[in-house]
């Protein structure tokens, strides 16, 4: 039995789950999310929690068991609380600002980068160097943050660039002068 797959998913207050034809629909205070799941697993809802079981004991079914339990947990958490990640911009003259639905990043290039904010996500800029990204969908949140970080990943010598809030950049020594 999968250690992760056998843990039931707690359904938060105000969240409604509906399972129909290998599709789960979750509705909550932060919106709606849907997820298609594999026919190797089965999802049952009972007494404020959802239980994911597998139909047989094949290798693929065992692999899908824990995966779909975690994906189900992510959509329940997304429609009840949402997800948040913070990006930090480090470097002299590097900054971010938000104008309408566009995030403008000055990251040391000759022109600023204009990043359109995707639908379903909210981006707030705090103190010109701190970007807070909030989204209901955990996968979409990770993709947005990876794209923003990809414009100027942190470099190992001075640490300049865009990094996640709790990311640790291992610095290199650099050249030493000949005496």
MIDOSE-1310 file (N, C-alpha, C; in nm, 2 decimals, decimal comma, always signed):
residues 179
xxxx	+0,08/-0,12/+0,00/+0,00/+0,00/+0,00/+0,09/+0,12/+0,00; +0,05/+0,22/-0,08/+0,12/+0,35/-0,08/+0,11/+0,42/+0,05; +0,23/+0,47/+0,10/+0,22/+0,54/+0,23/+0,15/+0,67/+0,21; +0,17/+0,74/+0,10/+0,10/+0,87/+0,08/-0,04/+0,84/+0,03
xxxx	-0,06/+0,75/-0,05/-0,19/+0,72/-0,11/-0,30/+0,68/-0,01; -0,26/+0,61/+0,10/-0,36/+0,57/+0,19/-0,40/+0,67/+0,29; -0,34/+0,79/+0,29/-0,38/+0,90/+0,38/-0,50/+0,97/+0,32; -0,61/+0,98/+0,40/-0,73/+1,04/+0,34/-0,71/+1,19/+0,33
xxxx	-0,78/+1,25/+0,23/-0,77/+1,40/+0,21/-0,88/+1,46/+0,28; -0,85/+1,55/+0,38/-0,95/+1,63/+0,45/-1,01/+1,73/+0,37; -1,14/+1,74/+0,36/-1,21/+1,84/+0,28/-1,24/+1,95/+0,38; -1,19/+2,07/+0,35/-1,21/+2,19/+0,43/-1,35/+2,24/+0,43
xxxx	-1,39/+2,31/+0,53/-1,52/+2,37/+0,53/-1,54/+2,46/+0,42; -1,66/+2,46/+0,35/-1,69/+2,54/+0,24/-1,65/+2,49/+0,11; -1,59/+2,37/+0,11/-1,54/+2,31/-0,02/-1,63/+2,19/-0,05; -1,68/+2,19/-0,18/-1,76/+2,08/-0,23/-1,68/+2,00/-0,33
xxxx	-1,68/+1,87/-0,32/-1,61/+1,78/-0,41/-1,72/+1,70/-0,49; -1,70/+1,69/-0,62/-1,80/+1,61/-0,70/-1,71/+1,52/-0,79; -1,73/+1,39/-0,78/-1,66/+1,29/-0,86/-1,75/+1,24/-0,96; -1,71/+1,25/-1,09/-1,80/+1,20/-1,20/-1,71/+1,16/-1,32
xxxx	-1,72/+1,04/-1,36/-1,65/+0,99/-1,48/-1,51/+1,02/-1,49; -1,43/+0,98/-1,39/-1,28/+1,01/-1,39/-1,25/+1,16/-1,39; -1,34/+1,24/-1,34/-1,31/+1,38/-1,32/-1,36/+1,43/-1,18; -1,28/+1,51/-1,12/-1,31/+1,57/-0,99/-1,33/+1,71/-1,01
xxxx	-1,44/+1,77/-0,95/-1,47/+1,91/-0,95/-1,47/+1,96/-0,81; -1,38/+2,05/-0,78/-1,38/+2,11/-0,65/-1,42/+2,26/-0,65; -1,52/+2,29/-0,57/-1,57/+2,43/-0,56/-1,55/+2,48/-0,41; -1,49/+2,60/-0,40/-1,47/+2,65/-0,27/-1,47/+2,80/-0,27
xxxx	-1,43/+2,87/-0,16/-1,44/+3,01/-0,16/-1,35/+3,08/-0,25; -1,24/+3,02/-0,30/-1,15/+3,08/-0,39/-1,17/+3,04/-0,54; -1,28/+2,97/-0,57/-1,31/+2,94/-0,71/-1,33/+2,79/-0,73; -1,32/+2,75/-0,86/-1,34/+2,61/-0,90/-1,21/+2,56/-0,96
xxxx	-1,18/+2,43/-0,94/-1,07/+2,36/-1,01/-1,12/+2,22/-1,05; -1,08/+2,17/-1,16/-1,11/+2,04/-1,20/-0,98/+1,96/-1,22; -1,00/+1,82/-1,21/-0,88/+1,73/-1,23/-0,94/+1,61/-1,29; -0,87/+1,56/-1,40/-0,90/+1,43/-1,45/-0,81/+1,33/-1,39
xxxx	-0,86/+1,21/-1,36/-0,77/+1,11/-1,30/-0,78/+0,98/-1,38; -0,68/+0,90/-1,36/-0,66/+0,78/-1,43/-0,76/+0,67/-1,39; -0,80/+0,58/-1,48/-0,90/+0,48/-1,45/-0,84/+0,37/-1,35; -0,71/+0,37/-1,33/-0,64/+0,28/-1,24/-0,68/+0,31/-1,09
xxxx	-0,72/+0,43/-1,06/-0,76/+0,47/-0,92/-0,91/+0,50/-0,91; -0,96/+0,50/-0,79/-1,09/+0,53/-0,76/-1,10/+0,63/-0,65; -1,19/+0,73/-0,65/-1,20/+0,83/-0,55/-1,34/+0,82/-0,49; -1,34/+0,81/-0,36/-1,47/+0,80/-0,28/-1,47/+0,92/-0,18
xxxx	-1,59/+0,98/-0,17/-1,60/+1,09/-0,07/-1,70/+1,04/+0,04; -1,65/+1,05/+0,17/-1,73/+1,01/+0,28/-1,69/+1,09/+0,41; -1,79/+1,14/+0,48/-1,77/+1,21/+0,61/-1,66/+1,31/+0,61; -1,66/+1,40/+0,52/-1,57/+1,52/+0,52/-1,43/+1,48/+0,48
xxxx	-1,41/+1,37/+0,41/-1,28/+1,34/+0,36/-1,29/+1,25/+0,23; -1,19/+1,26/+0,15/-1,19/+1,18/+0,02/-1,08/+1,08/+0,03; -1,11/+0,96/-0,01/-1,02/+0,85/+0,00/-0,99/+0,80/-0,14; -0,86/+0,79/-0,18/-0,81/+0,74/-0,31/-0,77/+0,59/-0,29
xxxx	-0,83/+0,51/-0,37/-0,79/+0,36/-0,37/-0,76/+0,32/-0,51; -0,68/+0,22/-0,52/-0,64/+0,17/-0,65/-0,72/+0,04/-0,68; -0,75/+0,02/-0,81/-0,84/-0,09/-0,85/-0,77/-0,23/-0,85; -0,64/-0,23/-0,89/-0,56/-0,35/-0,89/-0,42/-0,32/-0,83
xxxx	-0,33/-0,42/-0,84/-0,20/-0,41/-0,78/-0,09/-0,40/-0,89; -0,12/-0,35/-1,01/-0,01/-0,34/-1,11/+0,08/-0,23/-1,07; +0,20/-0,23/-1,14/+0,30/-0,13/-1,11/+0,25/+0,01/-1,14; +0,18/+0,03/-1,25/+0,12/+0,16/-1,28/+0,02/+0,21/-1,18
xxxx	-0,07/+0,12/-1,14/-0,17/+0,15/-1,04/-0,11/+0,20/-0,91; +0,00/+0,13/-0,87/+0,07/+0,17/-0,74/+0,13/+0,30/-0,76; +0,18/+0,33/-0,88/+0,24/+0,47/-0,90/+0,14/+0,58/-0,90; +0,02/+0,55/-0,96/-0,08/+0,65/-0,97/-0,15/+0,68/-0,84
xxxx	-0,15/+0,58/-0,74/-0,22/+0,59/-0,62/-0,17/+0,72/-0,54; -0,05/+0,73/-0,51/+0,01/+0,84/-0,43/+0,00/+0,97/-0,51; +0,02/+0,96/-0,64/+0,02/+1,08/-0,73/-0,12/+1,15/-0,72; -0,23/+1,07/-0,75/-0,36/+1,13/-0,75/-0,41/+1,17/-0,61
xxxx	-0,36/+1,11/-0,51/-0,39/+1,15/-0,37/-0,34/+1,29/-0,35; -0,21/+1,32/-0,39/-0,15/+1,45/-0,37/-0,21/+1,55/-0,46; -0,24/+1,52/-0,59/-0,31/+1,61/-0,67/-0,45/+1,65/-0,62; -0,52/+1,56/-0,57/-0,65/+1,59/-0,51/-0,63/+1,68/-0,39
xxxx	-0,53/+1,65/-0,30/-0,51/+1,74/-0,19/-0,47/+1,88/-0,23; -0,40/+1,89/-0,34/-0,36/+2,02/-0,40/-0,48/+2,10/-0,44; -0,58/+2,04/-0,51/-0,69/+2,12/-0,56/-0,79/+2,15/-0,44; -0,80/+2,07/-0,34/-0,88/+2,10/-0,22/-0,81/+2,22/-0,15
xxxx	-0,68/+2,22/-0,13/-0,61/+2,33/-0,07/-0,62/+2,45/-0,15; -0,61/+2,44/-0,28/-0,62/+2,56/-0,37/-0,75/+2,63/-0,37; -0,86/+2,56/-0,36/-0,99/+2,63/-0,36/-1,03/+2,68/-0,22; -0,96/+2,63/-0,12/-0,99/+2,67/+0,02/-0,89/+2,78/+0,06
xxxx	-0,76/+2,76/+0,05/-0,66/+2,86/+0,09/-0,59/+2,93/-0,02; -0,55/+2,85/-0,12/-0,47/+2,90/-0,23/-0,32/+2,88/-0,20; -0,24/+2,91/-0,29/-0,09/+2,89/-0,28/-0,02/+3,02/-0,30; +0,10/+3,04/-0,24/+0,17/+3,17/-0,25/+0,32/+3,14/-0,26
xxxx	+0,39/+3,21/-0,34/+0,54/+3,20/-0,35/+0,59/+3,34/-0,36; +0,71/+3,36/-0,30/+0,77/+3,50/-0,31/+0,90/+3,49/-0,38; +0,92/+3,58/-0,47/+1,05/+3,59/-0,54/+1,12/+3,72/-0,50; +1,25/+3,71/-0,49/+1,33/+3,82/-0,44/+1,43/+3,86/-0,56
xxxx	+1,43/+3,99/-0,59/+1,52/+4,04/-0,69/+1,64/+4,11/-0,62; +1,76/+4,06/-0,66/+1,88/+4,11/-0,60/+1,97/+4,17/-0,71; +2,02/+4,29/-0,69/+2,11/+4,35/-0,78/+2,09/+4,50/-0,79; +2,20/+4,58/-0,82/+2,19/+4,72/-0,82/+2,11/+4,76/-0,95
xxxx	+2,00/+4,84/-0,93/+1,92/+4,88/-1,04/+1,82/+4,78/-1,09; +1,82/+4,66/-1,03/+1,72/+4,56/-1,06/+1,59/+4,59/-0,98; +1,47/+4,60/-1,05/+1,35/+4,62/-0,98/+1,23/+4,57/-1,06; +1,12/+4,57/-0,99/+0,99/+4,53/-1,06/+0,88/+4,62/-1,03
xxxx	+0,79/+4,64/-1,12/+0,67/+4,72/-1,09/+0,55/+4,66/-1,17; +0,43/+4,68/-1,12/+0,31/+4,63/-1,18/+0,23/+4,74/-1,24; +0,20/+4,73/-1,36/+0,11/+4,83/-1,43/-0,01/+4,76/-1,49; -0,12/+4,76/-1,43/-0,24/+4,69/-1,48/-0,22/+4,54/-1,47
xxxx	-0,23/+4,48/-1,59/-0,21/+4,33/-1,59/-0,07/+4,29/-1,64; +0,02/+4,38/-1,63/+0,16/+4,36/-1,68/+0,26/+4,38/-1,57; +0,35/+4,28/-1,55/+0,46/+4,30/-1,46/+0,58/+4,34/-1,54; +0,64/+4,46/-1,50/+0,76/+4,51/-1,57/+0,88/+4,49/-1,48
xxxx	+0,98/+4,42/-1,54/+1,10/+4,38/-1,47/+1,22/+4,45/-1,54; +1,30/+4,52/-1,46/+1,42/+4,58/-1,50/+1,53/+4,50/-1,44; +1,60/+4,41/-1,52/+1,69/+4,32/-1,47/+1,83/+4,33/-1,53; +1,87/+4,45/-1,57/+2,00/+4,48/-1,62/+2,01/+4,46/-1,77
xxxx	+1,91/+4,44/-1,84/+1,91/+4,43/-1,99/+1,88/+4,57/-2,04; +1,91/+4,59/-2,17/+1,89/+4,73/-2,23/+1,74/+4,77/-2,23; +1,65/+4,68/-2,23/+1,51/+4,71/-2,23/+1,44/+4,63/-2,12; +1,34/+4,69/-2,06/+1,26/+4,62/-1,95/+1,19/+4,50/-2,01
xxxx	+1,16/+4,40/-1,93/+1,09/+4,28/-1,97/+0,94/+4,30/-1,92; +0,85/+4,29/-2,01/+0,71/+4,30/-1,98/+0,65/+4,16/-1,98; +0,60/+4,12/-1,86/+0,54/+3,99/-1,84/+0,39/+4,00/-1,82; +0,31/+3,95/-1,91/+0,16/+3,96/-1,89/+0,12/+3,86/-1,78
xxxx	+0,05/+3,91/-1,68/+0,00/+3,83/-1,57/-0,11/+3,73/-1,62; -0,09/+3,60/-1,60/-0,18/+3,50/-1,65/-0,31/+3,51/-1,57; -0,42/+3,47/-1,64/-0,55/+3,47/-1,57/-0,55/+3,36/-1,46; -0,61/+3,40/-1,35/-0,62/+3,30/-1,24/-0,50/+3,33/-1,14
xxxx	-0,41/+3,41/-1,17/-0,30/+3,44/-1,08/-0,30/+3,59/-1,04; -0,25/+3,62/-0,92/-0,24/+3,75/-0,87/-0,09/+3,78/-0,83; -0,04/+3,89/-0,88/+0,10/+3,93/-0,85/+0,10/+4,06/-0,78; +0,17/+4,07/-0,67/+0,19/+4,19/-0,60/+0,34/+4,22/-0,59
xxxx	+0,37/+4,35/-0,61/+0,51/+4,39/-0,60/+0,53/+4,48/-0,47; +0,62/+4,43/-0,38/+0,64/+4,50/-0,26/+0,78/+4,55/-0,26; +0,80/+4,68/-0,23/+0,93/+4,74/-0,22/+1,03/+4,72/-0,34; +0,97/+4,72/-0,46/+1,05/+4,71/-0,58/+1,14/+4,59/-0,60
xxxx	+1,16/+4,51/-0,50/+1,25/+4,39/-0,51/+1,18/+4,26/-0,46; +1,06/+4,27/-0,43/+0,99/+4,15/-0,37/+0,86/+4,13/-0,45; +0,85/+4,01/-0,51/+0,73/+3,98/-0,59/+0,66/+3,87/-0,52; +0,53/+3,89/-0,49/+0,45/+3,79/-0,43/+0,35/+3,74/-0,53
xxxx	+0,35/+3,61/-0,56/+0,27/+3,54/-0,66/+0,17/+3,45/-0,59; +0,04/+3,47/-0,61/-0,07/+3,39/-0,55/-0,16/+3,33/-0,66; -0,19/+3,20/-0,64/-0,27/+3,13/-0,74/-0,34/+3,02/-0,67; -0,45/+2,97/-0,73/-0,53/+2,86/-0,67/-0,46/+2,73/-0,72
xxxx	-0,41/+2,73/-0,84/-0,35/+2,61/-0,90/-0,20/+2,60/-0,87; -0,16/+2,50/-0,80/-0,02/+2,49/-0,76/+0,07/+2,47/-0,88; +0,03/+2,40/-0,98/+0,11/+2,38/-1,10/+0,13/+2,51/-1,18; +0,03/+2,59/-1,19/+0,03/+2,71/-1,26/+0,12/+2,81/-1,18
xxxx	+0,11/+2,81/-1,05/+0,20/+2,90/-0,97/+0,34/+2,86/-0,99; +0,38/+2,74/-0,99/+0,52/+2,70/-1,01/+0,57/+2,74/-1,15; +0,48/+2,73/-1,25/+0,52/+2,77/-1,39/+0,54/+2,92/-1,40; +0,46/+2,99/-1,34/+0,47/+3,14/-1,34/+0,60/+3,18/-1,27
xxxx	+0,63/+3,13/-1,16/+0,75/+3,17/-1,08/+0,87/+3,12/-1,16; +0,87/+3,00/-1,22/+0,98/+2,96/-1,30/+1,01/+3,05/-1,42; +0,90/+3,09/-1,48/+0,92/+3,18/-1,60/+0,98/+3,32/-1,56; +0,93/+3,37/-1,45/+0,99/+3,50/-1,40/+1,13/+3,48/-1,36
xxxx	+1,16/+3,37/-1,29/+1,30/+3,35/-1,24/+1,39/+3,32/-1,36; +1,34/+3,26/-1,47/+1,41/+3,23/-1,59/+1,46/+3,35/-1,66; +1,40/+3,47/-1,64/+1,45/+3,59/-1,71/+1,59/+3,63/-1,67; +1,63/+3,61/-1,54/+1,76/+3,64/-1,49/+1,78/+3,55/-1,36
xxxx	+1,82/+3,42/-1,39/+1,85/+3,33/-1,27/+1,97/+3,39/-1,19; +1,97/+3,36/-1,06/+2,08/+3,41/-0,98/+2,22/+3,36/-1,02; +2,32/+3,44/-1,03/+2,45/+3,40/-1,07/+2,53/+3,37/-0,95; +2,63/+3,28/-0,96/+2,70/+3,23/-0,84/+2,81/+3,32/-0,78
xxxx	+2,85/+3,43/-0,85/+2,96/+3,51/-0,81/+2,91/+3,63/-0,72; +2,81/+3,70/-0,76/+2,76/+3,81/-0,68/+2,62/+3,78/-0,63; +2,55/+3,68/-0,68/+2,42/+3,65/-0,64/+2,31/+3,73/-0,70; +2,34/+3,81/-0,80/+2,25/+3,90/-0,87/+2,15/+3,82/-0,95
xxxx	+2,02/+3,86/-0,95/+1,92/+3,79/-1,03/+1,79/+3,77/-0,95; +1,70/+3,69/-1,00/+1,57/+3,66/-0,94/+1,58/+3,52/-0,87; +1,55/+3,52/-0,74/+1,55/+3,39/-0,67/+1,43/+3,37/-0,59; +1,40/+3,25/-0,55/+1,29/+3,22/-0,46/+1,33/+3,27/-0,32
xxxx	+1,23/+3,30/-0,23/+1,26/+3,36/-0,10/+1,35/+3,28/-0,02; +1,33/+3,15/-0,01/+1,41/+3,07/+0,08/+1,52/+2,99/+0,01; +1,55/+3,03/-0,12/+1,65/+2,96/-0,20/+1,79/+3,01/-0,15; +1,88/+2,92/-0,13/+2,02/+2,96/-0,09/+2,11/+2,95/-0,21
xxxx	+2,18/+3,06/-0,24/+2,27/+3,06/-0,36/+2,41/+3,04/-0,30; +2,47/+2,93/-0,35/+2,61/+2,90/-0,31/+2,70/+2,99/-0,39; +2,78/+3,07/-0,33/+2,86/+3,17/-0,39/+3,00/+3,11/-0,42; +3,06/+3,15/-0,54/+3,19/+3,10/-0,58/+3,29/+3,21/-0,54
xxxx	+3,41/+3,18/-0,53/+3,52/+3,27/-0,49/+3,55/+3,37/-0,60; +3,56/+3,33/-0,72/+3,60/+3,42/-0,83/+3,76/+3,41/-0,85; +3,81/+3,50/-0,93/+3,95/+3,51/-0,96/+4,03/+3,57/-0,85; +4,15/+3,52/-0,83/+4,24/+3,59/-0,74/+4,35/+3,65/-0,82
xxx	+4,39/+3,77/-0,77/+4,50/+3,84/-0,85/+4,63/+3,78/-0,83; +4,72/+3,79/-0,93/+4,86/+3,74/-0,93/+4,94/+3,84/-0,86; +5,03/+3,81/-0,76/+5,11/+3,91/-0,69/+5,25/+3,90/-0,73
